[in-house]
């Protein structure tokens, strides 16, 4: 009697992707409202895509100051 080992893969996602997506859309809308030329629009799109980095940075700055 030999025991067979099975590789088991667990999916550990908790469903935060829609929250991130809607947050990104909200950040894009917010930043695009204040951009009125080509380069500020490009910067606004970049900021909208990386908004979690800004949030985490400000949160850590708040917690550790």
C-alpha positions as CSV (number, residue, x, y, z in Angstrom):
1,X,0.0,0.0,0.0
2,X,1.6,3.2,-1.2
3,X,0.2,6.5,-0.3
4,X,0.0,9.0,-3.1
5,X,0.8,12.6,-2.4
6,X,-1.4,15.2,-4.1
7,X,-0.4,18.7,-4.7
8,X,-3.2,20.9,-3.4
9,X,-3.4,24.5,-4.4
10,X,-5.5,26.8,-2.3
11,X,-6.9,30.1,-3.7
12,X,-6.4,32.6,-0.9
13,X,-7.8,35.7,-2.6
14,X,-10.4,37.5,-0.4
15,X,-12.2,39.5,-3.0
16,X,-10.5,42.8,-2.7
17,X,-10.1,43.3,-6.4
18,X,-13.5,45.1,-6.9
19,X,-12.7,47.4,-4.0
20,X,-9.4,48.3,-5.6
21,X,-11.0,48.8,-9.0
22,X,-13.7,51.1,-7.8
23,X,-11.1,53.0,-5.7
24,X,-8.9,53.4,-8.7
25,X,-11.9,54.7,-10.8
26,X,-12.7,57.2,-8.0
27,X,-9.1,58.3,-7.8
28,X,-9.0,58.8,-11.6
29,X,-12.2,60.9,-11.5
30,X,-10.9,63.0,-8.6
31,X,-7.5,63.7,-10.2
32,X,-8.9,64.2,-13.7
33,X,-11.3,66.9,-12.4
34,X,-8.3,69.0,-11.5
35,X,-6.3,68.5,-14.7
36,X,-6.9,70.8,-17.6
37,X,-4.0,70.2,-19.9
38,X,-2.3,67.3,-21.5
39,X,0.6,66.7,-19.1
40,X,-1.5,67.2,-16.0
41,X,-3.9,64.5,-17.4
42,X,-1.0,62.1,-17.9
43,X,0.1,62.7,-14.3
44,X,-3.5,62.4,-13.1
45,X,-3.8,58.9,-14.7
46,X,-0.5,57.8,-13.2
47,X,-1.6,59.1,-9.7
48,X,-5.0,57.3,-10.1
49,X,-3.2,54.0,-10.9
50,X,-0.8,54.2,-7.9
51,X,-3.2,55.7,-5.3
52,X,-2.7,52.9,-2.8
53,X,0.9,53.8,-2.4
54,X,-0.1,57.3,-1.5
55,X,-2.7,56.0,1.0
56,X,-0.2,53.6,2.7
57,X,2.5,56.3,2.8
58,X,0.2,58.8,4.5
59,X,-1.2,56.2,6.8
60,X,2.2,55.1,8.0
61,X,3.3,58.8,8.3
62,X,0.3,59.4,10.5
63,X,0.8,56.3,12.7
64,X,4.5,56.9,13.3
65,X,4.7,60.6,13.8
